[in-house]
């Protein structure tokens, strides 16, 4: 299958007046249109590309994400000992994870990625190493919080629910009482001797509500289609990839499916030796929210979002 054929099969939704250029609240008609298109894509595929983001398209593509990726690259270039000073705090769920610390696919000896998780603008930052990382994160978080509220309102209307039923569960996005995280990911060049025993990120589903993924041009991200095949989720200029997480799968009584995805080592020799970077925004309900269906009764005793996330995280870590 050619890359063009893959792109043609990927659902793309123009969010129109939901973009961050529109300082007024979008009309219900526009929210319903976008929400219905996203909901249809989530039911069919578990993911969708969004375009028409307004100035966010320009900022995320060229300014905001470029700025935070530059700051992140500076951090990842430091020696491991320097980065370990900001090691992931399991209670706060912020900080640095080194290569092979988080494992999802034990068919491989190595998962070649490192990351830095950001929960809020006054959280853990390596200010002494990279002073620009905190302001870069604040800049991006402000835009993504606005976009998240509009997207979740639209999805509620697309599901013929009360407009606030989903946003009411996400009142503390990137703030106290919330667990939404901005993750910077770095995939280093792959040494020749590790090619056959390594992957970049093992197959998994995300744990939250929705995930925004901004990826560079190196590629390697793949999604599992309904027929079980893997397809390359190639970067489409001017878009962000939006996918369903496990909590949304549960909340919608499996109307939406959590999307299995992975990052593989590219087949092209010219790309194997390149670093790959992505910026990911994991949208989570507030800590106290119970992970259960939005309608009907839960089949089992629900966990809080904080309990659900803690169990998932600890199950993937080597320490």
Secondary structure, DSSP 8 states (H G I E B T S, - for coil): --HHHHHHHS-EEE-GGGSTT--S---HHHHHHHHHHHHHHHHHTSEEEEE--THHHHIIIIIHHHHHHHHHHHHHTS-HHHHHTTB-BTTTTBEEE-TTTB-S-TTSSEE--EEEEE-STTS---TTT-THHHHHHHHHHHHHHHHHHHHHHHHHHHTTS-TTTTGGG-TTTTSTT---EEEEEEE----GGGGGGEESEEEEE-SSSEEEEEE-TT--EEEE-TTS-EEE----TT-EEEEE-HHHHHHTTTSS---EEEE---SSHHHHTS-EEEEEEEE---TT-B-S-SSS--SS---BHHHHHHHHHHTTB--
